[in-house]
Amino acid sequence: MVSPAIPSPTHSVWHLGPVPIRGYAVCILVGILVAVWLTDRRWRARGGAPGDVGDVAGWAVVFGILGGRIYHVLTDPELYFKHGEDAVNALKIWDGGLGIPGAIALGTVGAWIGCRRHDMRLSSFGDAAVPGVAFAQAIGRLGNWFNNELYGRATTLPWKLEIHQIDVTSGKPALDANGNPVVLGYFQPTFLYEALWDLALGVTLILLDRRFRIGRGRLFALYAMGYSVGRFWVELLRSDHANHLLGLRVNTWMSLIVFVLGAAWFVTHRGPREESVYTGRRARRHLAEKRAEAERTATD
């Protein structure tokens, strides 16, 4: 009897003529599109104008991708800069390797730039965006499945993950003497655990926001705390390469730090949701329009 296991793809790159189509890149792109779509819906529901999210998303996405790659390279420099490695590979984002803490940090900087340019309140934008961000992360984790990476310790659980020896650059597996893909073993599917956690987090954030009308960046803080809790326990299960600090993986420590920062923001920024999602003159104009609409409604 064949023992049950979650299969992994034996190829992570396909070619459309001369153009390589990488599973990892497709998952990241789909995640971004879902996040932008949902953020736009939530932003307009909070009183924002159509097109606002597109004005900010470009900044947030570019900075987020750069931040994710920089974080990955800085926390695992030996993958690119030790003797025998090609430092140019540090630039090859399409081969995988985006650190979510760095992506969120610099992505927030990019969103701040976009919001300032368009008189949009960053806290309102962040609260509108985080459910979509959580869903994007869940979709992006499927890219790790294509690359046969981000797995945990060896296991015999029924939902164990079959991992192949695969070259992420070419997207092709190593073959045994019979021409079959080489199987490295069966491991905890930590990419799947994190993806399911992120999906549940996104749904929870939406439900909490509908119930309590959370504002002032507090939904973003809840996202930071929720994601950090999930990432903490997932990191404890992982067995792939990672640098350690005082016996724990670097990302485990980062999860603790982000959780504390999120909790501090949530506790210190109380009050009702912002009256306007805009700042400056745009906020004054927006509030005037809201008052005029309220007066028309009362008259009718």
C-alpha positions as CSV (number, residue, x, y, z in Angstrom):
1,M,0.0,0.0,0.0
2,V,1.3,3.4,-1.0
3,S,1.6,5.8,2.0
4,P,-0.4,9.0,1.5
5,A,1.5,12.2,0.9
6,I,1.1,15.6,-0.5
7,P,2.9,15.6,-3.9
8,S,5.1,18.5,-5.0
9,P,5.6,19.6,-8.6
10,T,8.6,18.2,-10.4
11,H,8.9,21.3,-12.5
12,S,8.8,24.9,-11.4
13,V,9.4,26.6,-14.7
14,W,7.5,26.3,-18.0
15,H,8.3,28.0,-21.3
16,L,5.9,29.9,-23.5
17,G,8.2,30.0,-26.5
18,P,11.4,31.7,-25.3
19,V,9.7,33.2,-22.3
20,P,10.1,31.3,-18.9
21,I,7.0,31.1,-16.8
22,R,8.0,30.5,-13.2
23,G,5.5,29.1,-10.7
24,Y,6.9,31.2,-7.9
25,A,6.6,34.4,-9.9
26,V,3.0,33.6,-11.0
27,C,1.9,33.0,-7.4
28,I,3.4,36.3,-6.3
29,L,1.8,38.1,-9.1
30,V,-1.6,36.6,-8.5
31,G,-1.3,37.4,-4.8
32,I,-0.5,41.1,-5.6
33,L,-3.6,41.3,-7.9
34,V,-5.9,39.8,-5.2
35,A,-4.5,42.2,-2.6
36,V,-4.9,45.3,-4.8
37,W,-8.5,44.2,-5.8
38,L,-9.6,43.6,-2.2
39,T,-7.9,46.8,-0.9
40,D,-9.6,48.9,-3.5
41,R,-13.0,47.5,-2.5
42,R,-12.4,48.1,1.2
43,W,-10.9,51.5,0.6
44,R,-14.0,52.7,-1.3
45,A,-16.2,51.2,1.4
46,R,-14.4,53.5,3.9
47,G,-15.2,56.5,1.7
48,G,-12.1,56.6,-0.5
49,A,-12.3,57.4,-4.2
50,P,-11.8,54.9,-7.1
51,G,-8.2,54.9,-8.3
52,D,-6.7,55.9,-5.0
53,V,-5.4,52.4,-4.3
54,G,-3.8,52.1,-7.7
55,D,-1.9,55.4,-7.0
56,V,-0.4,53.9,-3.8
57,A,-0.1,50.2,-4.8
58,G,2.7,50.8,-7.3
59,W,4.9,52.3,-4.6
60,A,4.0,49.7,-2.0
61,V,4.5,46.7,-4.4
62,V,7.9,47.9,-5.7
63,F,9.2,48.8,-2.2
64,G,7.8,45.6,-0.8
65,I,9.5,43.3,-3.3
66,L,12.8,45.2,-2.8
67,G,12.4,45.0,1.0
68,G,11.6,41.3,0.9
69,R,14.7,40.5,-1.2
70,I,17.0,42.7,0.9
71,Y,15.8,41.1,4.1
72,H,16.3,37.6,2.7
73,V,19.8,38.4,1.5
74,L,20.8,40.1,4.7
75,T,19.6,37.3,6.9
76,D,21.1,34.5,4.7
77,P,24.2,36.2,3.1
78,E,26.1,32.9,2.9
79,L,23.8,31.7,0.2
80,Y,25.2,34.4,-2.1
81,F,28.5,35.8,-0.8
82,K,30.5,32.9,0.6
83,H,33.3,31.3,-1.4
84,G,32.0,29.4,-4.4
85,E,28.7,31.2,-4.7
86,D,27.8,33.8,-7.4
87,A,26.8,37.1,-5.8
88,V,24.8,38.0,-8.9
89,N,22.2,35.4,-7.7
90,A,21.2,37.8,-5.0
91,L,19.5,39.8,-7.7
92,K,17.5,36.9,-9.0
93,I,14.2,37.4,-7.2
94,W,12.4,35.1,-9.6
95,D,14.3,32.1,-8.2
96,G,12.6,32.6,-4.8
97,G,13.7,34.2,-1.6
98,L,11.5,37.1,-0.3
99,G,11.5,37.8,3.4
100,I,8.0,38.8,4.5
101,P,9.2,41.0,7.4
102,G,11.3,43.1,5.0
103,A,8.5,43.1,2.4
104,I,6.0,44.5,5.0
105,A,8.5,47.0,6.4
106,L,9.6,48.6,3.1
107,G,6.2,48.0,1.6
108,T,4.8,50.3,4.3
109,V,7.4,52.9,3.5
110,G,6.3,52.7,-0.2
111,A,2.6,53.1,0.9
112,W,3.6,56.1,3.1
113,I,5.2,57.8,0.1
114,G,2.1,57.1,-2.1
115,C,-0.3,58.3,0.6
116,R,1.6,61.5,1.2
117,R,1.6,62.2,-2.5
118,H,-2.1,61.9,-2.7
119,D,-3.2,63.2,0.8
120,M,-4.3,59.8,1.9
121,R,-4.2,58.7,5.5
122,L,-1.6,55.9,5.9
123,S,-3.4,54.4,8.9
124,S,-6.7,54.1,6.9
125,F,-4.9,52.7,3.9
126,G,-3.1,50.1,6.1
127,D,-6.4,49.0,7.8
128,A,-8.0,48.7,4.3
129,A,-5.1,46.7,2.9
130,V,-4.1,44.1,5.5
131,P,-6.8,41.4,4.8
132,G,-5.7,41.5,1.2
133,V,-2.1,41.3,2.2
134,A,-2.8,38.2,4.3
135,F,-4.5,36.6,1.3
136,A,-1.6,37.6,-1.0
137,Q,0.9,35.9,1.4
138,A,-1.2,32.7,1.4
139,I,-1.2,32.6,-2.4
140,G,2.5,33.5,-2.5
141,R,3.3,30.5,-0.3
142,L,2.2,28.2,-3.1
143,G,5.3,29.5,-4.9
144,N,7.3,27.7,-2.3
145,W,5.4,24.5,-3.1
146,F,6.5,24.9,-6.8
147,N,10.1,25.4,-5.7
148,N,10.0,22.4,-3.3
149,E,11.1,24.6,-0.4
150,L,10.0,26.0,2.9
151,Y,9.3,22.5,4.5
152,G,9.7,21.3,8.0
153,R,11.2,18.3,9.7
154,A,10.9,14.8,8.4
155,T,7.6,13.2,9.3
156,T,5.3,10.2,8.7
157,L,2.1,12.1,9.1
158,P,-0.6,11.3,6.5
159,W,-0.3,14.9,5.2
160,K,3.5,14.7,4.8
161,L,4.9,16.6,1.9
162,E,7.0,14.9,-0.8
163,I,10.0,17.0,-1.6
164,H,12.1,16.5,-4.8
165,Q,15.7,17.5,-5.5
166,I,15.0,20.4,-7.9
167,D,17.1,23.2,-9.4
168,V,15.1,26.4,-8.9
169,T,17.1,28.2,-11.6
170,S,16.2,25.7,-14.4
171,G,13.0,24.5,-12.7
172,K,14.0,20.9,-13.4
173,P,14.4,18.0,-11.0
174,A,17.4,15.7,-10.6
175,L,16.8,12.3,-12.1
176,D,17.7,8.9,-10.8
177,A,19.1,6.0,-12.9
178,N,15.6,5.1,-14.1
179,G,14.9,8.7,-15.2
180,N,12.5,9.4,-12.3
181,P,12.7,12.6,-10.2
182,V,14.8,12.2,-7.1
183,V,12.7,12.3,-3.9
184,L,14.7,13.8,-1.0
185,G,12.1,12.6,1.6
186,Y,8.8,13.4,3.3
187,F,8.5,16.5,5.5
188,Q,6.1,18.7,7.4
189,P,4.3,21.0,4.8
190,T,5.1,24.2,6.7
191,F,4.4,26.3,3.6
192,L,0.8,24.9,3.7
193,Y,0.5,25.6,7.4
194,E,1.5,29.2,6.9
195,A,-0.8,29.6,3.9
196,L,-3.8,28.3,5.8
197,W,-3.0,30.5,8.8
198,D,-2.8,33.5,6.5
199,L,-6.1,32.7,4.9
200,A,-7.7,32.3,8.3
201,L,-6.1,35.6,9.5
202,G,-7.4,37.5,6.5
203,V,-11.0,36.3,7.1
204,T,-10.7,37.0,10.8
205,L,-9.6,40.6,10.1
206,I,-12.5,41.2,7.8
207,L,-15.0,39.9,10.3
208,L,-13.5,41.9,13.2
209,D,-13.5,45.1,11.1
210,R,-17.2,44.6,10.1
211,R,-18.1,44.0,13.8
212,F,-16.1,46.7,15.5
213,R,-15.3,49.2,12.7
214,I,-11.6,49.2,13.6
215,G,-9.5,52.2,12.6
216,R,-6.4,54.3,13.5
217,G,-4.1,51.6,12.2
218,R,-5.3,49.1,14.8
219,L,-6.4,46.5,12.2
220,F,-2.9,46.7,10.8
221,A,-1.6,46.1,14.3
222,L,-3.9,43.1,14.7
223,Y,-2.6,41.7,11.4
224,A,1.0,42.2,12.6
225,M,0.3,40.3,15.9
226,G,-1.7,37.6,14.2
227,Y,0.8,37.0,11.4
228,S,3.7,36.9,14.0
229,V,2.0,34.3,16.1
230,G,1.5,32.0,13.1
231,R,5.0,32.6,11.8
232,F,6.5,31.9,15.2
233,W,5.1,28.4,15.5
234,V,5.7,27.6,11.8
235,E,9.4,28.6,12.2
236,L,9.7,26.1,15.1
237,L,8.7,23.3,12.7
238,R,11.0,24.3,9.8
239,S,14.2,22.4,9.1
240,D,15.5,24.2,6.0
241,H,18.5,26.5,6.0
242,A,18.4,29.5,8.4
243,N,20.7,31.5,10.6
244,H,20.2,31.2,14.3
245,L,20.5,33.7,17.2
246,L,20.7,32.3,20.8
247,G,19.4,29.0,19.6
248,L,16.4,30.3,17.6
249,R,16.0,31.1,14.0
250,V,16.3,34.7,13.1
251,N,12.7,34.9,11.8
252,T,11.5,33.5,15.2
253,W,13.1,36.5,16.9
254,M,11.7,38.8,14.3
255,S,8.2,37.4,14.9
256,L,8.5,38.2,18.6
257,I,9.7,41.8,17.9
258,V,6.9,42.4,15.4
259,F,4.3,41.1,17.8
260,V,5.4,43.4,20.6
261,L,5.4,46.4,18.2
262,G,1.9,45.5,17.0
263,A,0.6,45.1,20.5
264,A,2.1,48.4,21.6
265,W,0.4,50.2,18.6
266,F,-2.9,48.5,19.3
267,V,-2.9,49.6,22.9
268,T,-1.8,53.2,22.4
269,H,-4.0,54.2,19.4
270,R,-7.5,54.0,20.8
271,G,-10.6,55.8,19.6
272,P,-13.2,55.6,16.8
273,R,-12.3,55.1,13.2
274,E,-11.0,58.2,11.4
275,E,-13.7,60.5,10.2
276,S,-11.9,60.8,6.8
277,V,-9.5,58.6,5.0
278,Y,-7.8,61.7,3.6
279,T,-5.5,64.4,5.1
280,G,-5.1,68.2,4.5
281,R,-7.2,70.0,2.0
282,R,-8.5,66.7,0.5
283,A,-9.8,65.7,4.0
284,R,-11.6,69.0,4.4
285,R,-13.2,68.7,0.9
286,H,-14.1,65.1,1.7
287,L,-15.8,66.0,5.0
288,A,-17.7,68.8,3.3
289,E,-19.0,66.4,0.7
290,K,-20.1,64.0,3.4
291,R,-21.9,66.7,5.3
292,A,-23.7,67.8,2.1
293,E,-24.7,64.3,1.3
294,A,-26.0,63.8,4.9
295,E,-28.1,67.0,4.6
296,R,-29.5,65.9,1.2
297,T,-30.5,62.6,2.7
298,A,-32.1,64.2,5.7
299,T,-34.1,66.5,3.4
300,D,-35.3,63.7,1.2
